[in-house]
């Protein structure tokens, strides 16, 4: 590998780019330790040593650190590791590493997400957000079928919470409430119908 460019990206961080397009990040201490300079040929044996001693352990630690802070989907974890400058094959190793210890579990993540959001967002909105996070469509559908609360129950809960802070439900307030529900994926018509039902039956707001 021929090192085409070494560009500083942080106080001690450097981005190395090869003539073949490969790119990875090392620290200033690494450059000194492995005697790496711009416009030099990096032998394959030395590159493999750098991956073994620096890149793979760092990527694994970064993955663990991200998972300690919050649950991640596999796709979400891959994206964050890529933004940290790791190459795909190094990321694949880190993903496999954390999966061995069951720290990464898309099914667990999706189930928890659905449980947290089902009272404030529609099924359609939750499904869309999980797909954006890289969760498999079939898994989402299976987990959604297991939930007992439908869209109407979730909408009632959302409206009840909002109505507590509304002093007067005039036409303007109605429009705002319906728009608020629509932004969370509920049908405006359903929101309008449930709102009128709740206003006609005040006990439903409690």
Backbone as CSV, one residue per row, in Angstrom:
resi,resn,N_x,N_y,N_z,CA_x,CA_y,CA_z,C_x,C_y,C_z
1,UNK,0.851,-1.195,0.000,0.000,0.000,0.000,0.887,1.246,0.000
2,UNK,0.578,2.149,-0.906,1.335,3.401,-0.987,0.528,4.509,-0.306
3,UNK,1.107,5.151,0.704,0.438,6.208,1.448,0.480,7.503,0.646
4,UNK,-0.659,7.836,0.086,-0.749,9.020,-0.763,-0.812,10.307,0.050
5,UNK,-1.560,10.262,1.168,-1.744,11.481,1.961,-1.921,11.148,3.433
6,UNK,-1.399,12.007,4.292,-1.625,11.930,5.733,-2.166,13.299,6.156
7,UNK,-3.432,13.325,6.550,-4.082,14.601,6.857,-4.509,14.628,8.317
8,UNK,-4.152,15.702,9.017,-4.514,15.829,10.423,-5.999,16.158,10.546
9,UNK,-6.709,15.386,11.379,-8.140,15.595,11.564,-8.496,15.937,13.010
10,UNK,-7.513,15.939,13.872,-7.721,16.268,15.283,-6.383,16.589,15.903
11,UNK,-6.384,16.859,17.192,-5.122,17.234,17.842,-4.064,16.157,17.670
12,UNK,-4.468,14.906,17.814,-3.522,13.799,17.677,-3.930,12.795,16.600
13,UNK,-5.008,13.055,15.907,-5.558,12.117,14.941,-5.168,12.479,13.514
14,UNK,-4.879,11.429,12.717,-4.484,11.630,11.321,-5.222,10.629,10.432
15,UNK,-5.640,11.109,9.288,-6.349,10.269,8.311,-5.387,9.903,7.200
16,UNK,-5.141,8.593,7.031,-4.220,8.113,6.016,-5.012,7.635,4.810
17,UNK,-4.621,8.081,3.635,-5.285,7.670,2.397,-4.262,7.067,1.459
18,UNK,-4.609,5.916,0.876,-3.682,5.231,-0.019,-4.004,5.550,-1.467
19,UNK,-3.101,5.167,-2.356,-3.331,5.403,-3.779,-4.475,4.537,-4.324
20,UNK,-4.849,3.495,-3.582,-5.944,2.622,-4.013,-7.294,3.088,-3.473
21,UNK,-7.281,4.147,-2.648,-8.522,4.678,-2.108,-8.825,4.246,-0.693
22,UNK,-8.066,3.331,-0.148,-8.281,2.924,1.240,-7.935,4.079,2.167
23,UNK,-8.667,4.164,3.285,-8.418,5.237,4.238,-8.711,4.748,5.649
24,UNK,-7.881,5.142,6.598,-8.093,4.781,7.992,-7.417,5.821,8.873
25,UNK,-7.743,5.799,10.152,-7.267,6.817,11.088,-6.269,6.232,12.070
26,UNK,-5.184,6.952,12.290,-4.187,6.598,13.296,-3.860,7.838,14.132
27,UNK,-3.188,7.601,15.253,-2.770,8.700,16.112,-1.302,9.039,15.849
28,UNK,-0.896,10.203,16.324,0.483,10.643,16.092,1.484,9.639,16.654
29,UNK,1.147,9.047,17.797,2.037,8.047,18.383,2.177,6.822,17.499
30,UNK,1.103,6.455,16.803,1.154,5.320,15.887,2.095,5.611,14.718
31,UNK,2.002,6.829,14.210,2.849,7.194,13.075,4.321,7.089,13.448
32,UNK,4.650,7.512,14.657,6.048,7.417,15.107,6.430,5.960,15.353
33,UNK,5.548,5.238,16.014,5.844,3.851,16.370,6.100,2.987,15.148
34,UNK,5.274,3.155,14.106,5.401,2.322,12.911,6.180,3.021,11.793
35,UNK,6.691,4.205,12.111,7.518,4.972,11.168,6.812,5.162,9.824
36,UNK,5.629,5.745,9.925,4.815,5.967,8.725,4.926,7.425,8.296
37,UNK,5.173,7.630,7.040,5.266,8.981,6.496,4.473,9.061,5.192
38,UNK,4.164,10.278,4.816,3.468,10.501,3.559,4.377,10.137,2.385
39,UNK,3.799,9.653,1.298,4.517,9.278,0.082,5.500,8.134,0.326
40,UNK,5.030,7.128,1.064,5.878,5.960,1.300,5.062,4.694,1.055
41,UNK,5.752,3.615,0.814,5.111,2.316,0.625,4.969,1.650,1.985
42,UNK,3.739,1.252,2.325,3.478,0.577,3.591,3.350,-0.916,3.307
43,UNK,4.316,-1.713,3.730,4.288,-3.151,3.447,3.032,-3.813,4.010
44,UNK,2.562,-4.836,3.346,1.346,-5.533,3.755,1.488,-6.116,5.158
45,UNK,2.674,-6.632,5.475,2.890,-7.222,6.795,2.744,-6.164,7.887
46,UNK,3.255,-4.959,7.631,3.137,-3.888,8.623,1.692,-3.417,8.741
47,UNK,0.970,-3.373,7.615,-0.432,-2.973,7.645,-1.246,-3.956,8.474
48,UNK,-0.998,-5.236,8.293,-1.725,-6.241,9.069,-1.405,-6.118,10.562
49,UNK,-0.164,-5.777,10.875,0.234,-5.593,12.275,-0.491,-4.384,12.874
50,UNK,-0.598,-3.322,12.103,-1.295,-2.119,12.565,-2.772,-2.430,12.813
51,UNK,-3.369,-3.198,11.915,-4.773,-3.568,12.107,-4.943,-4.403,13.368
52,UNK,-4.037,-5.356,13.578,-4.130,-6.246,14.728,-3.892,-5.514,16.042
53,UNK,-2.896,-4.638,16.065,-2.501,-3.997,17.316,-3.250,-2.695,17.606
54,UNK,-3.741,-2.021,16.571,-4.368,-0.703,16.765,-5.832,-0.653,16.334
55,UNK,-6.067,-0.895,15.063,-7.394,-0.632,14.506,-8.481,-1.565,15.038
56,UNK,-8.206,-2.862,15.067,-9.213,-3.815,15.548,-9.541,-3.601,17.025
57,UNK,-8.548,-3.503,17.922,-8.873,-3.265,19.341,-9.606,-1.951,19.565
58,UNK,-9.219,-0.901,18.837,-9.877,0.397,19.019,-11.319,0.368,18.552
59,UNK,-11.559,-0.296,17.447,-12.916,-0.373,16.937,-13.798,-1.184,17.888
60,UNK,-13.256,-2.246,18.443,-14.019,-3.033,19.412,-14.343,-2.206,20.646
61,UNK,-13.367,-1.449,21.136,-13.597,-0.599,22.312,-14.627,0.481,22.012
62,UNK,-14.541,1.050,20.825,-15.504,2.083,20.441,-16.908,1.506,20.384
63,UNK,-17.042,0.309,19.831,-18.351,-0.341,19.761,-18.897,-0.598,21.159
64,UNK,-18.054,-1.093,22.046,-18.478,-1.358,23.419,-18.900,-0.069,24.116
65,UNK,-18.122,0.987,23.899,-18.423,2.277,24.521,-19.780,2.795,24.055
66,UNK,-20.070,2.686,22.771,-21.354,3.132,22.237,-22.506,2.331,22.822
67,UNK,-22.301,1.024,22.991,-23.359,0.168,23.512,-23.570,0.357,25.008
68,UNK,-22.513,0.733,25.718,-22.651,1.022,27.147,-23.499,2.277,27.343
69,UNK,-23.302,3.257,26.466,-24.048,4.506,26.571,-25.530,4.323,26.232
70,UNK,-25.814,3.510,25.227,-27.204,3.286,24.816,-27.270,2.091,23.884
71,UNK,-28.415,1.392,23.897,-28.614,0.291,22.958,-28.530,0.814,21.529
72,UNK,-27.993,0.007,20.644,-27.851,0.370,19.237,-28.412,-0.756,18.371
73,UNK,-28.872,-0.395,17.186,-29.160,-1.415,16.185,-27.836,-1.748,15.498
74,UNK,-27.799,-2.889,14.828,-26.565,-3.242,14.123,-26.230,-2.198,13.069
75,UNK,-27.240,-1.769,12.310,-27.000,-0.774,11.266,-26.552,0.555,11.881
76,UNK,-27.188,0.940,12.975,-26.812,2.186,13.636,-25.389,2.144,14.155
77,UNK,-25.001,1.006,14.720,-23.640,0.858,15.221,-22.630,0.920,14.088
78,UNK,-22.935,0.264,12.977,-22.036,0.296,11.821,-21.850,1.729,11.312
79,UNK,-22.927,2.486,11.260,-22.836,3.869,10.774,-21.956,4.721,11.680
80,UNK,-22.124,4.565,12.991,-21.349,5.369,13.933,-19.872,5.001,13.897
81,UNK,-19.578,3.735,13.740,-18.184,3.312,13.650,-17.555,3.809,12.348
82,UNK,-18.346,3.819,11.284,-17.837,4.330,10.007,-17.536,5.821,10.113
83,UNK,-18.406,6.554,10.835,-18.161,7.988,11.015,-16.919,8.242,11.852
84,UNK,-16.517,7.259,12.639,-15.293,7.392,13.442,-14.051,7.055,12.641
85,UNK,-14.227,6.694,11.371,-13.081,6.493,10.493,-12.620,5.067,10.305
86,UNK,-13.393,4.095,10.791,-12.990,2.697,10.644,-13.451,2.135,9.302
87,UNK,-12.651,1.246,8.731,-12.999,0.600,7.470,-14.017,-0.510,7.708
88,UNK,-14.695,-0.904,6.627,-15.795,-1.849,6.741,-15.357,-3.194,7.324
89,UNK,-14.212,-3.724,6.907,-13.812,-5.040,7.431,-13.429,-4.964,8.911
90,UNK,-12.956,-3.806,9.362,-12.649,-3.619,10.788,-13.961,-3.505,11.568
91,UNK,-14.932,-2.817,10.999,-16.251,-2.686,11.625,-16.925,-4.050,11.730
92,UNK,-16.823,-4.858,10.674,-17.432,-6.188,10.678,-16.877,-7.032,11.823
93,UNK,-15.581,-6.914,12.061,-14.965,-7.644,13.178,-15.553,-7.177,14.504
94,UNK,-15.685,-5.855,14.680,-16.200,-5.311,15.938,-17.654,-5.725,16.164
95,UNK,-18.454,-5.712,15.107,-19.851,-6.120,15.217,-19.930,-7.591,15.629
96,UNK,-19.136,-8.426,14.995,-19.112,-9.834,15.360,-18.668,-10.045,16.795
97,UNK,-17.723,-9.220,17.226,-17.194,-9.322,18.590,-18.281,-9.037,19.628
98,UNK,-19.021,-7.920,19.474,-20.034,-7.580,20.473,-21.239,-8.510,20.385
99,UNK,-21.496,-9.058,19.188,-22.608,-9.995,19.054,-22.341,-11.280,19.819
100,UNK,-21.099,-11.674,19.908,-20.751,-12.899,20.638,-21.170,-12.811,22.100
101,UNK,-21.144,-11.588,22.647,-21.495,-11.388,24.048,-22.941,-10.906,24.215
102,UNK,-23.691,-10.922,23.096,-25.109,-10.534,23.103,-25.312,-9.076,23.520
103,UNK,-24.302,-8.247,23.274,-24.448,-6.822,23.558,-25.222,-6.118,22.449
104,UNK,-25.298,-6.754,21.300,-25.978,-6.182,20.145,-27.100,-7.130,19.743
105,UNK,-28.352,-6.652,19.826,-29.497,-7.511,19.561,-30.610,-6.652,18.973
106,UNK,-30.811,-6.748,17.659,-31.821,-5.924,16.993,-33.231,-6.226,17.498
107,UNK,-33.509,-7.484,17.794,-34.852,-7.844,18.267,-35.132,-7.205,19.621
108,UNK,-34.154,-7.260,20.518,-34.323,-6.646,21.839,-34.489,-5.129,21.709
109,UNK,-33.660,-4.538,20.848,-33.724,-3.096,20.642,-35.106,-2.689,20.113
110,UNK,-35.588,-3.402,19.093,-36.878,-3.062,18.483,-38.025,-3.253,19.475
111,UNK,-37.978,-4.315,20.257,-39.044,-4.573,21.227,-39.102,-3.465,22.274
112,UNK,-37.944,-3.035,22.749,-37.899,-1.956,23.734,-38.375,-0.641,23.130
113,UNK,-37.994,-0.404,21.889,-38.377,0.837,21.210,-39.901,0.895,21.039
114,UNK,-40.481,-0.220,20.612,-41.932,-0.280,20.428,-42.641,-0.053,21.755
115,UNK,-42.133,-0.680,22.819,-42.756,-0.548,24.133,-42.711,0.902,24.620
116,UNK,-41.619,1.607,24.327,-41.464,2.996,24.772,-42.317,3.967,23.965
117,UNK,-42.480,3.682,22.669,-43.126,4.643,21.774,-44.601,4.373,21.497
118,UNK,-45.082,3.182,21.799,-46.425,2.816,21.365,-47.516,3.671,22.010
119,UNK,-47.223,4.317,23.127,-48.224,5.147,23.770,-48.279,6.571,23.249
120,UNK,-47.320,6.945,22.403,-47.269,8.331,21.930,-47.169,8.457,20.416
121,UNK,-46.923,7.339,19.721,-46.787,7.401,18.268,-47.620,6.306,17.616
122,UNK,-47.980,6.542,16.380,-48.776,5.554,15.655,-47.912,4.369,15.247
123,UNK,-48.586,3.279,14.907,-47.879,2.096,14.422,-47.070,2.425,13.172
124,UNK,-47.669,3.183,12.256,-46.975,3.547,11.020,-45.702,4.337,11.305
125,UNK,-45.779,5.286,12.255,-44.616,6.099,12.598,-43.517,5.249,13.220
126,UNK,-43.898,4.364,14.120,-42.911,3.499,14.780,-42.228,2.597,13.755
127,UNK,-43.014,2.003,12.859,-42.454,1.129,11.832,-41.471,1.895,10.951
128,UNK,-41.828,3.109,10.559,-40.957,3.916,9.712,-39.641,4.227,10.413
129,UNK,-39.719,4.594,11.695,-38.513,4.946,12.443,-37.597,3.734,12.629
130,UNK,-38.186,2.566,12.885,-37.373,1.359,13.053,-36.707,0.956,11.734
131,UNK,-37.420,1.124,10.622,-36.826,0.828,9.316,-35.639,1.756,9.051
132,UNK,-35.778,3.025,9.435,-34.693,3.982,9.255,-33.475,3.611,10.100
133,UNK,-33.724,2.919,11.204,-32.634,2.487,12.073,-32.016,1.167,11.610
134,UNK,-32.547,0.610,10.515,-31.967,-0.600,9.949,-32.571,-1.901,10.436
135,UNK,-33.710,-1.836,11.120,-34.359,-3.058,11.603,-35.102,-3.736,10.449
136,UNK,-34.983,-5.048,10.374,-35.619,-5.824,9.312,-37.145,-5.668,9.354
137,UNK,-37.744,-5.489,8.181,-39.189,-5.257,8.076,-39.989,-6.403,8.687
138,UNK,-39.598,-7.649,8.405,-40.331,-8.809,8.925,-40.288,-8.851,10.448
139,UNK,-39.140,-8.504,11.020,-39.013,-8.489,12.479,-39.925,-7.418,13.075
140,UNK,-39.961,-6.251,12.448,-40.822,-5.166,12.936,-42.280,-5.615,12.935
141,UNK,-42.714,-6.232,11.834,-44.115,-6.663,11.721,-44.457,-7.704,12.782
142,UNK,-43.529,-8.639,13.021,-43.769,-9.671,14.026,-43.920,-9.054,15.415
143,UNK,-43.042,-8.128,15.741,-43.078,-7.511,17.065,-44.292,-6.607,17.230
144,UNK,-44.676,-5.921,16.173,-45.836,-5.042,16.250,-47.113,-5.846,16.460
145,UNK,-47.171,-7.036,15.881,-48.349,-7.883,16.050,-48.504,-8.346,17.487
146,UNK,-47.381,-8.396,18.206,-47.415,-8.872,19.586,-47.899,-7.799,20.563
147,UNK,-47.913,-6.546,20.137,-48.337,-5.467,21.034,-49.854,-5.462,21.137
148,UNK,-50.351,-5.189,22.303,-51.790,-5.243,22.531,-52.473,-3.928,22.183
149,UNK,-51.803,-2.821,22.379,-52.428,-1.523,22.165,-52.444,-1.166,20.691
150,UNK,-53.609,-0.758,20.171,-53.717,-0.324,18.801,-53.493,1.165,18.682
151,UNK,-53.605,1.669,17.454,-53.396,3.088,17.212,-54.387,3.953,17.978
152,UNK,-55.622,3.480,18.099,-56.638,4.294,18.753,-56.311,4.505,20.225
153,UNK,-55.855,3.464,20.895,-55.499,3.584,22.308,-54.304,4.524,22.483
154,UNK,-53.320,4.403,21.591,-52.145,5.267,21.658,-52.535,6.717,21.403
155,UNK,-53.438,6.927,20.451,-53.902,8.274,20.131,-54.668,8.873,21.306
156,UNK,-55.517,8.083,21.948,-56.267,8.574,23.110,-55.319,9.021,24.220
157,UNK,-54.281,8.244,24.447,-53.324,8.590,25.495,-52.589,9.881,25.152
158,UNK,-52.202,10.013,23.897,-51.498,11.210,23.453,-52.385,12.445,23.598
159,UNK,-53.629,12.337,23.169,-54.560,13.463,23.263,-54.854,13.823,24.718
160,UNK,-55.013,12.812,25.550,-55.309,13.067,26.956,-54.180,13.857,27.614
161,UNK,-52.961,13.518,27.291,-51.814,14.235,27.861,-51.782,15.680,27.391
162,UNK,-52.055,15.891,26.110,-52.017,17.245,25.564,-53.175,18.099,26.085
163,UNK,-54.332,17.488,26.262,-55.504,18.241,26.704,-55.351,18.792,28.124
164,UNK,-54.515,18.132,28.930,-54.303,18.606,30.299,-53.678,19.996,30.329
165,UNK,-52.937,20.339,29.279,-52.244,21.627,29.252,-52.966,22.677,28.404
166,UNK,-54.139,22.308,27.877,-54.906,23.238,27.045,-56.028,23.851,27.866
167,UNK,-56.015,25.177,28.026,-57.031,25.857,28.830,-58.375,25.927,28.113
168,UNK,-58.350,26.255,26.839,-59.579,26.395,26.082,-59.432,25.691,24.736
169,UNK,-60.312,24.743,24.461,-60.231,23.976,23.214,-61.121,24.641,22.173
170,UNK,-60.616,25.742,21.614,-61.344,26.411,20.543,-60.903,25.832,19.206
171,UNK,-61.363,26.426,18.110,-61.025,25.895,16.784,-59.518,25.882,16.542
172,UNK,-58.828,26.941,16.980,-57.368,27.014,16.791,-56.668,25.910,17.575
173,UNK,-57.130,25.677,18.806,-56.535,24.626,19.636,-56.788,23.259,19.034
174,UNK,-58.000,23.062,18.485,-58.320,21.790,17.829,-57.361,21.526,16.661
175,UNK,-57.157,22.557,15.850,-56.265,22.397,14.685,-54.848,22.056,15.133
176,UNK,-54.395,22.706,16.186,-53.040,22.441,16.690,-52.920,21.015,17.230
177,UNK,-53.937,20.564,17.941,-53.918,19.205,18.485,-53.915,18.160,17.368
178,UNK,-54.738,18.384,16.366,-54.802,17.440,15.242,-53.487,17.426,14.472
179,UNK,-52.899,18.614,14.269,-51.610,18.695,13.574,-50.511,18.019,14.393
180,UNK,-50.560,18.180,15.709,-49.592,17.541,16.597,-49.659,16.020,16.454
181,UNK,-50.874,15.492,16.418,-51.052,14.041,16.268,-50.593,13.572,14.885
182,UNK,-50.892,14.372,13.870,-50.505,14.000,12.504,-48.988,13.911,12.369
183,UNK,-48.269,14.799,13.059,-46.799,14.765,12.994,-46.244,13.492,13.617
184,UNK,-47.029,12.828,14.415,-46.604,11.580,15.041,-47.165,10.361,14.327
185,UNK,-47.672,10.608,13.115,-48.054,9.498,12.254,-49.510,9.083,12.311
186,UNK,-50.331,9.779,13.113,-51.740,9.408,13.193,-52.534,10.084,12.082
187,UNK,-53.569,9.409,11.635,-54.446,9.974,10.621,-55.143,11.221,11.175
188,UNK,-55.133,12.349,10.448,-55.836,13.547,10.909,-57.312,13.291,11.156
189,UNK,-57.913,12.471,10.313,-59.332,12.160,10.480,-59.566,11.386,11.774
190,UNK,-58.696,10.419,12.053,-58.828,9.667,13.304,-58.613,10.593,14.496
191,UNK,-57.614,11.470,14.397,-57.331,12.401,15.488,-58.527,13.317,15.727
192,UNK,-59.130,13.797,14.655,-60.298,14.681,14.780,-61.463,13.941,15.441
193,UNK,-61.679,12.708,15.024,-62.796,11.916,15.560,-62.597,11.605,17.038
194,UNK,-61.393,11.189,17.404,-61.133,10.844,18.797,-61.139,12.080,19.690
195,UNK,-60.683,13.200,19.157,-60.700,14.437,19.931,-62.135,14.844,20.249
196,UNK,-63.006,14.792,19.249,-64.400,15.165,19.469,-65.068,14.213,20.460
197,UNK,-64.743,12.942,20.365,-65.304,11.965,21.309,-64.876,12.279,22.737
198,UNK,-63.609,12.623,22.907,-63.092,12.922,24.237,-63.686,14.216,24.788
199,UNK,-63.907,15.191,23.917,-64.492,16.449,24.372,-65.973,16.276,24.721
200,UNK,-66.634,15.368,24.022,-68.033,15.100,24.327,-68.199,14.252,25.591
201,UNK,-67.096,13.542,25.927,-67.101,12.677,27.117,-65.884,13.034,27.965
202,UNK,-65.934,14.089,28.760,-64.790,14.569,29.535,-64.115,13.518,30.379
203,UNK,-64.860,12.510,30.821,-64.253,11.468,31.661,-63.165,10.719,30.931
204,UNK,-63.187,10.709,29.581,-62.182,9.988,28.813,-60.824,10.679,28.874
205,UNK,-60.798,11.960,29.287,-59.520,12.677,29.354,-58.737,12.318,30.594
206,UNK,-59.359,11.717,31.570,-58.689,11.439,32.835,-57.746,10.257,32.705
